[in-house]
Amino acid sequence: MIVYSYSHIGKKNNNEDALRYNKWCLLVCDGVGGGVKGELASKEVSNYILQNFDHEPLNELRLIALARKAQSRLNNLVSKEPSLEGMATTIAAIFLTKTGLFTMHAGDSRVFFVKSKKKKFWQTWDHSIVSSLVKNGEITREQARKHPLNNQINRAFIGNSENSTIEPEIHLISDIEEGDICFICSDGVLEAFSDYELLSLLSEEKLNLNQKLVHIQQRCKKESRDNHSAIIALFEKKDINFFSHYPTNWSLIDYLATS
């Protein structure tokens, strides 16, 4: 993979986003809760997952177990320091294996895959009431951006004294092709772009990978109040030699222009 990334504080006093990656795993976490709590939660979860992820063999059960252990790491910190109770983070990640890749997400940090030549995309759906309304066709994507509950999520990794954990949502995607793009971001990026604008930019063949990310960063600096962080990656043939190409439900980017 060819990978570029950035993280910016936005107009906040503290950057609670954390991003990490290697050749097998890319992830973005967005801390929830304010102050050091969110920053600590995103840092601890992102570091733990990247350091403890074993790319082969891999399946959904092993990823769920990894996620639970990352959350237990937060719970252990809470047991030592009760003032950290409730610290939380979102997560959006991909994990490459020999036969395909897995996505993992909880909250409103998001994963996009884009087939530039075909102008198609696949995305994770945020864990929120507003996202559910969009999926059910009750409101449009543009209405969702301006919805008063837009920033409220109903799933995250939360440190707690009861040692409880949640399961992230996991998908297997095996029909990635050479030249496809992966884009992972915190919700601060989505403040500055509609889904259609963002996906149109990501699929623009006249811009190289770094130029796309620079454009996103510059616009977010002007228009995003929240922290904004992103990873963009281009899949090369060596990344997907053994993918099974079992079909995924891709959508047309141009369809978003009217939704």
C-alpha positions in Angstrom: 0.0 0.0 0.0 0.9 3.6 -0.5 -0.2 5.5 2.6 -0.4 9.1 3.7 -2.0 10.5 6.8 -2.5 13.6 8.9 -4.1 14.7 12.2 -5.1 18.3 13.1 -6.4 19.9 16.3 -9.1 21.9 14.5 -10.5 24.7 16.5 -10.4 22.7 19.8 -8.0 23.1 22.7 -6.9 19.5 22.5 -6.5 16.9 19.8 -8.2 13.7 21.0 -7.8 11.9 17.7 -5.2 9.1 17.3 -4.2 7.4 14.1 -1.8 4.4 13.6 -0.8 2.1 10.8 1.5 -0.5 9.5 1.4 -2.7 6.4 -1.3 -4.9 7.8 -3.5 -2.5 9.8 -4.7 1.1 9.4 -6.8 2.7 12.1 -8.3 6.0 13.4 -9.6 6.6 16.9 -11.5 9.7 18.0 -11.6 10.2 21.8 -14.9 11.0 23.5 -15.4 12.8 26.8 -13.3 15.9 26.7 -9.9 16.7 28.2 -7.3 14.0 28.8 -9.9 11.3 29.0 -10.7 11.2 25.3 -7.1 11.7 24.3 -6.0 8.9 26.6 -8.7 6.5 25.5 -7.9 6.9 21.7 -4.2 6.6 22.4 -4.5 3.5 24.5 -6.9 1.7 22.1 -5.0 2.5 18.9 -1.6 1.6 20.4 -2.9 -1.7 21.9 -4.6 -2.9 18.7 -1.7 -2.1 16.4 0.8 -3.7 18.8 -1.2 -6.8 19.4 -2.8 -7.5 16.0 -1.6 -10.8 14.5 -2.5 -10.6 10.8 -2.5 -14.4 10.2 -4.6 -16.4 10.8 -7.5 -13.9 11.2 -11.3 -14.1 11.5 -14.2 -12.2 13.0 -14.0 -13.9 16.4 -10.3 -13.1 16.8 -11.0 -9.5 15.9 -13.8 -9.3 18.5 -11.4 -10.8 21.1 -8.8 -8.2 20.2 -11.4 -5.4 20.6 -12.4 -6.7 24.0 -8.9 -6.8 25.2 -8.3 -3.3 24.0 -11.4 -2.2 26.0 -10.2 -4.2 29.0 -7.1 -2.1 28.8 -9.3 1.0 29.3 -11.1 -0.7 32.2 -7.9 -1.6 33.9 -6.9 2.1 33.8 -10.2 3.1 35.3 -9.7 0.5 38.1 -6.4 2.2 39.0 -7.7 5.8 38.5 -11.5 6.1 39.1 -11.5 9.7 37.7 -11.1 8.1 34.2 -14.5 6.4 34.5 -16.4 6.9 31.2 -13.4 7.8 29.0 -14.2 6.6 25.5 -13.1 6.4 21.9 -14.5 5.6 18.5 -12.6 3.3 16.2 -12.4 2.8 12.4 -9.9 0.3 11.1 -9.0 -2.2 8.4 -7.0 -5.4 8.8 -5.4 -7.1 5.7 -5.2 -10.8 5.4 -4.2 -13.1 2.6 -7.8 -13.7 1.4 -9.4 -10.3 2.0 -9.6 -7.5 4.5 -11.7 -6.9 7.6 -13.1 -3.6 8.7 -13.8 -2.8 12.3 -15.7 0.2 13.6 -17.6 1.6 16.5 -19.0 5.1 16.6 -18.8 7.7 13.9 -15.2 7.4 12.6 -15.6 6.0 9.2 -14.1 3.8 6.5 -14.6 4.4 2.8 -13.4 2.3 -0.1 -13.4 3.9 -3.6 -13.1 2.3 -7.0 -12.0 5.5 -8.9 -12.5 4.3 -12.5 -15.9 2.7 -11.8 -17.0 5.7 -9.6 -18.2 3.3 -6.9 -17.8 3.2 -3.2 -18.4 1.2 0.0 -18.6 2.7 3.5 -19.2 1.9 7.1 -22.3 3.3 8.7 -22.0 5.4 11.8 -23.5 4.0 15.0 -26.0 6.7 15.7 -29.7 7.5 15.5 -29.1 9.9 12.6 -27.2 7.3 10.6 -30.1 4.9 11.1 -32.5 7.5 9.8 -30.4 7.9 6.6 -30.1 4.1 6.1 -33.9 3.7 6.4 -34.5 6.5 3.9 -36.2 8.8 6.5 -33.8 11.7 6.0 -31.2 12.5 3.3 -27.4 12.5 3.9 -27.4 16.3 3.7 -30.2 16.6 6.3 -28.2 14.3 8.5 -25.2 16.7 8.4 -27.4 19.4 9.9 -29.4 17.2 12.3 -29.3 18.4 15.9 -28.4 14.9 17.1 -25.7 14.5 14.5 -22.8 14.2 17.0 -24.5 11.7 19.3 -23.3 8.1 18.9 -24.6 5.0 20.5 -21.6 2.7 20.3 -18.0 3.3 21.5 -15.2 1.7 23.5 -15.9 3.0 27.0 -13.6 2.5 30.0 -15.7 1.5 33.1 -15.4 0.0 36.5 -17.8 -2.8 35.7 -15.3 -4.2 33.1 -18.0 -4.3 30.5 -17.2 -4.2 26.8 -19.1 -3.8 23.5 -18.7 -5.5 20.2 -17.5 -3.4 17.2 -19.1 -4.0 13.8 -17.0 -6.1 11.5 -17.1 -6.7 7.8 -15.1 -8.9 5.4 -14.3 -7.4 2.0 -12.5 -9.5 -0.6 -13.2 -7.8 -3.9 -10.6 -5.0 -3.5 -8.6 -4.4 -6.7 -5.3 -2.8 -7.6 -5.8 0.9 -7.7 -8.7 1.0 -5.2 -8.5 3.6 -2.4 -9.1 3.3 1.3 -10.0 6.4 3.3 -10.4 6.3 7.1 -11.3 9.5 9.0 -12.6 10.9 12.2 -15.9 12.8 12.1 -14.2 16.1 12.0 -13.4 15.5 8.3 -17.1 15.0 7.6 -17.9 18.5 9.0 -16.2 20.0 5.9 -17.5 17.7 3.2 -20.8 16.2 2.2 -20.4 12.5 1.4 -20.7 13.3 -2.3 -18.1 16.0 -2.3 -15.6 13.8 -0.4 -16.1 10.7 -2.5 -16.0 12.8 -5.7 -12.6 14.1 -4.6 -11.3 10.6 -3.6 -12.3 9.3 -7.0 -10.7 12.2 -9.0 -8.2 10.5 -11.3 -6.4 13.8 -12.1 -5.1 14.1 -8.5 -2.5 11.8 -6.9 -3.0 10.3 -3.5 -1.1 12.9 -1.6 -2.8 15.8 -3.5 -6.2 14.4 -2.4 -5.2 14.3 1.2 -3.7 17.8 1.1 -6.9 19.2 -0.4 -8.9 17.5 2.4 -6.7 18.8 5.1 -6.7 22.4 3.8 -10.5 22.5 3.6 -10.9 21.0 7.0 -8.6 23.6 8.5 -11.0 26.2 7.3 -14.3 24.6 7.9 -14.0 22.0 10.7 -14.4 22.9 14.3 -13.6 19.5 15.6 -10.3 17.6 15.5 -9.9 16.1 12.0 -7.7 13.2 11.1 -7.4 10.8 8.1 -5.5 8.0 6.5 -5.6 7.5 2.7 -4.2 4.4 1.1 -3.8 3.1 -2.4 -3.9 -0.7 -2.8 -1.2 -2.3 -4.9 -1.2 -5.7 -6.6 1.0 -7.2 -3.9 -1.6 -6.3 -1.2 -4.4 -8.3 -2.8 -2.7 -11.2 -4.7 -4.9 -13.8 -3.0 -8.1 -12.0 -2.5 -11.1 -14.1 -3.4 -13.1 -11.3 -5.0 -16.4 -12.4 -3.5 -18.7 -9.5 -4.5 -19.4 -6.6 -2.1 -22.4 -4.3 -2.4 -20.8 -1.2 -3.9 -22.8 2.0 -4.6 -22.5 4.6 -7.3 -20.9 7.9 -6.2 -23.1 9.9 -8.6 -26.2 8.5 -6.9 -25.3 10.7 -3.8 -25.6 13.9 -5.8 -29.4 13.6 -5.4 -29.6 12.0 -2.0 
